[in-house]
Amino acid sequence: MTAILDAINLASSKWKSAFNAGDAAGCAAQYEENAVMHARPFGTFTGTAEIQEFWQNLINDGYSDVEYVDPQIEVIDETSALLTSGWKMNKASGVIHKELWVLQDDGTAKLREDDFEAED
């Protein structure tokens, strides 16, 4: 179980660092090619190209400094786990209802499903 937790912590850290650096491509790189992201109230985005475009638009609008608040990881099995958390950034905050992280063949973890909500 340590391998999946280590991989998720590393990948999640890479995603946050990329977002905070204004790197939408780096954000999208943490998702599987056909990942589905439910970004409430913005819509549903499928695949890394749509997901990258969503993050790029947010970055272009001046959003930055994302931080997870009290993240919880529930291991499902040896290759997948769910992350839930509160989150905040400079211009918004909300809740991550579900990040489904899946271990890839190369030992890294990528997001297969991302379901979060902005509350303000």
Beta strands, then each sheet from edge to edge (+ up, - down):
strand 1: 31-40
strand 2: 43-46
strand 3: 67-77
strand 4: 80-88
strand 5: 93-103
strand 6: 109-118
sheet 1: 2+ 1- 6- 5+ 4- 3+
end
